[in-house]
Amino acid sequence: MANIELVIKIPEDEYRWIVKSDETVFANISSKECMLHAIKNGTPLPKGHGNLIDANELLKEKIRFEDFDGDTFNIIHEETVINAKTIIKADTESEEV
C-alpha cells in the first residue's frame, strides 16, 4: 500500500503536548478527536512533488528590473531558489529525475 504525505493543522498547545507525551497519548479522547479532525481536513501532497519551500522568503531576494519600454519585472536568481531552505523534501519515490 502506498504512503500518503499529508499536511495537517493542529493547535500549537496540542502539538506541544503530543511531542512531550509517550505512545499512550492517543488513549486520550480529546487528542483522538483532534487528530481525526486534522487528518480528515489535511491537505494531501501530490505524488512526485519537488522540494517545498517558502515562497515569501524567496520574494525577499527579488531584484526589480525595468526594460527599455518601461515595463517592470521582479527577478529571483535561480541560485536563490536552489539554495532556499527546504520545508518538506521532494517525493523522490515518485519523482522522475
Rosetta constraint file for C-alpha pairs under 8 A:
AtomPair CA 4 CA 44 HARMONIC 6.83 0.50
AtomPair CA 4 CA 45 HARMONIC 7.53 0.50
AtomPair CA 5 CA 44 HARMONIC 5.87 0.50
AtomPair CA 5 CA 45 HARMONIC 5.58 0.50
AtomPair CA 6 CA 39 HARMONIC 7.72 0.50
AtomPair CA 6 CA 42 HARMONIC 6.06 0.50
AtomPair CA 6 CA 43 HARMONIC 5.54 0.50
AtomPair CA 6 CA 44 HARMONIC 4.43 0.50
AtomPair CA 6 CA 45 HARMONIC 5.88 0.50
AtomPair CA 7 CA 42 HARMONIC 5.44 0.50
AtomPair CA 7 CA 43 HARMONIC 5.08 0.50
AtomPair CA 7 CA 44 HARMONIC 6.33 0.50
AtomPair CA 7 CA 45 HARMONIC 7.23 0.50
AtomPair CA 8 CA 38 HARMONIC 5.48 0.50
AtomPair CA 8 CA 39 HARMONIC 6.26 0.50
AtomPair CA 8 CA 41 HARMONIC 7.17 0.50
AtomPair CA 8 CA 42 HARMONIC 4.47 0.50
AtomPair CA 8 CA 43 HARMONIC 6.52 0.50
AtomPair CA 9 CA 38 HARMONIC 5.92 0.50
AtomPair CA 9 CA 42 HARMONIC 6.99 0.50
AtomPair CA 10 CA 14 HARMONIC 6.79 0.50
AtomPair CA 10 CA 15 HARMONIC 6.65 0.50
AtomPair CA 10 CA 34 HARMONIC 7.26 0.50
AtomPair CA 10 CA 35 HARMONIC 7.72 0.50
AtomPair CA 10 CA 38 HARMONIC 6.23 0.50
AtomPair CA 11 CA 15 HARMONIC 6.37 0.50
AtomPair CA 12 CA 16 HARMONIC 6.20 0.50
AtomPair CA 13 CA 17 HARMONIC 6.13 0.50
AtomPair CA 14 CA 18 HARMONIC 6.18 0.50
AtomPair CA 14 CA 31 HARMONIC 7.61 0.50
AtomPair CA 15 CA 19 HARMONIC 6.18 0.50
AtomPair CA 16 CA 20 HARMONIC 6.32 0.50
AtomPair CA 17 CA 21 HARMONIC 6.19 0.50
AtomPair CA 18 CA 22 HARMONIC 7.74 0.50
AtomPair CA 18 CA 25 HARMONIC 6.60 0.50
AtomPair CA 21 CA 25 HARMONIC 5.85 0.50
AtomPair CA 24 CA 28 HARMONIC 7.98 0.50
AtomPair CA 25 CA 31 HARMONIC 7.38 0.50
AtomPair CA 26 CA 31 HARMONIC 5.97 0.50
AtomPair CA 26 CA 32 HARMONIC 5.64 0.50
AtomPair CA 27 CA 31 HARMONIC 7.81 0.50
AtomPair CA 27 CA 32 HARMONIC 7.36 0.50
AtomPair CA 28 CA 32 HARMONIC 6.46 0.50
AtomPair CA 29 CA 33 HARMONIC 6.35 0.50
AtomPair CA 30 CA 34 HARMONIC 6.14 0.50
AtomPair CA 31 CA 35 HARMONIC 6.12 0.50
AtomPair CA 32 CA 36 HARMONIC 6.03 0.50
AtomPair CA 33 CA 37 HARMONIC 6.06 0.50
AtomPair CA 34 CA 38 HARMONIC 6.10 0.50
AtomPair CA 35 CA 39 HARMONIC 6.04 0.50
AtomPair CA 36 CA 40 HARMONIC 6.04 0.50
AtomPair CA 37 CA 41 HARMONIC 6.12 0.50
AtomPair CA 38 CA 42 HARMONIC 5.73 0.50
AtomPair CA 45 CA 49 HARMONIC 7.20 0.50
AtomPair CA 47 CA 91 HARMONIC 6.56 0.50
AtomPair CA 47 CA 94 HARMONIC 6.03 0.50
AtomPair CA 47 CA 95 HARMONIC 7.62 0.50
AtomPair CA 48 CA 90 HARMONIC 7.14 0.50
AtomPair CA 48 CA 91 HARMONIC 4.95 0.50
AtomPair CA 48 CA 92 HARMONIC 6.57 0.50
AtomPair CA 48 CA 93 HARMONIC 7.23 0.50
AtomPair CA 48 CA 94 HARMONIC 4.47 0.50
AtomPair CA 48 CA 95 HARMONIC 4.22 0.50
AtomPair CA 48 CA 96 HARMONIC 7.46 0.50
AtomPair CA 49 CA 90 HARMONIC 5.65 0.50
AtomPair CA 49 CA 91 HARMONIC 5.42 0.50
AtomPair CA 49 CA 95 HARMONIC 6.84 0.50
AtomPair CA 50 CA 89 HARMONIC 7.08 0.50
AtomPair CA 50 CA 90 HARMONIC 4.21 0.50
AtomPair CA 50 CA 91 HARMONIC 6.34 0.50
AtomPair CA 50 CA 92 HARMONIC 7.95 0.50
AtomPair CA 50 CA 95 HARMONIC 7.49 0.50
AtomPair CA 51 CA 86 HARMONIC 5.99 0.50
AtomPair CA 51 CA 87 HARMONIC 7.38 0.50
AtomPair CA 51 CA 88 HARMONIC 5.90 0.50
AtomPair CA 51 CA 89 HARMONIC 4.70 0.50
AtomPair CA 51 CA 90 HARMONIC 4.19 0.50
AtomPair CA 51 CA 91 HARMONIC 7.72 0.50
AtomPair CA 52 CA 86 HARMONIC 5.87 0.50
AtomPair CA 52 CA 87 HARMONIC 5.58 0.50
AtomPair CA 52 CA 88 HARMONIC 5.09 0.50
AtomPair CA 52 CA 89 HARMONIC 6.46 0.50
AtomPair CA 52 CA 90 HARMONIC 7.03 0.50
AtomPair CA 53 CA 84 HARMONIC 6.61 0.50
AtomPair CA 53 CA 85 HARMONIC 6.24 0.50
AtomPair CA 53 CA 86 HARMONIC 5.01 0.50
AtomPair CA 53 CA 87 HARMONIC 5.36 0.50
AtomPair CA 53 CA 88 HARMONIC 7.21 0.50
AtomPair CA 54 CA 58 HARMONIC 6.93 0.50
AtomPair CA 54 CA 84 HARMONIC 7.88 0.50
AtomPair CA 54 CA 85 HARMONIC 7.67 0.50
AtomPair CA 54 CA 86 HARMONIC 7.85 0.50
AtomPair CA 54 CA 87 HARMONIC 7.27 0.50
AtomPair CA 55 CA 59 HARMONIC 6.42 0.50
AtomPair CA 56 CA 60 HARMONIC 6.77 0.50
AtomPair CA 57 CA 61 HARMONIC 7.39 0.50
AtomPair CA 58 CA 62 HARMONIC 6.94 0.50
AtomPair CA 58 CA 76 HARMONIC 7.20 0.50
AtomPair CA 58 CA 80 HARMONIC 6.96 0.50
AtomPair CA 58 CA 81 HARMONIC 6.87 0.50
AtomPair CA 58 CA 84 HARMONIC 7.30 0.50
AtomPair CA 59 CA 76 HARMONIC 7.36 0.50
AtomPair CA 61 CA 76 HARMONIC 6.47 0.50
AtomPair CA 61 CA 80 HARMONIC 7.42 0.50
AtomPair CA 62 CA 74 HARMONIC 5.88 0.50
AtomPair CA 62 CA 75 HARMONIC 5.31 0.50
AtomPair CA 62 CA 76 HARMONIC 4.74 0.50
AtomPair CA 62 CA 77 HARMONIC 7.67 0.50
AtomPair CA 63 CA 74 HARMONIC 5.50 0.50
AtomPair CA 63 CA 75 HARMONIC 5.05 0.50
AtomPair CA 63 CA 76 HARMONIC 6.36 0.50
AtomPair CA 64 CA 72 HARMONIC 6.90 0.50
AtomPair CA 64 CA 73 HARMONIC 5.80 0.50
AtomPair CA 64 CA 74 HARMONIC 4.63 0.50
AtomPair CA 64 CA 75 HARMONIC 6.35 0.50
AtomPair CA 65 CA 72 HARMONIC 5.59 0.50
AtomPair CA 65 CA 73 HARMONIC 5.06 0.50
AtomPair CA 65 CA 74 HARMONIC 6.09 0.50
AtomPair CA 65 CA 75 HARMONIC 7.08 0.50
AtomPair CA 66 CA 70 HARMONIC 5.73 0.50
AtomPair CA 66 CA 71 HARMONIC 5.52 0.50
AtomPair CA 66 CA 72 HARMONIC 4.35 0.50
AtomPair CA 66 CA 73 HARMONIC 6.20 0.50
AtomPair CA 67 CA 71 HARMONIC 5.56 0.50
AtomPair CA 67 CA 72 HARMONIC 6.59 0.50
AtomPair CA 76 CA 80 HARMONIC 6.76 0.50
AtomPair CA 76 CA 81 HARMONIC 7.52 0.50
AtomPair CA 77 CA 81 HARMONIC 6.85 0.50
AtomPair CA 78 CA 82 HARMONIC 6.18 0.50
AtomPair CA 79 CA 83 HARMONIC 5.98 0.50
AtomPair CA 80 CA 84 HARMONIC 6.00 0.50
AtomPair CA 90 CA 95 HARMONIC 7.61 0.50
AtomPair CA 91 CA 95 HARMONIC 5.95 0.50
AtomPair CA 92 CA 96 HARMONIC 7.64 0.50
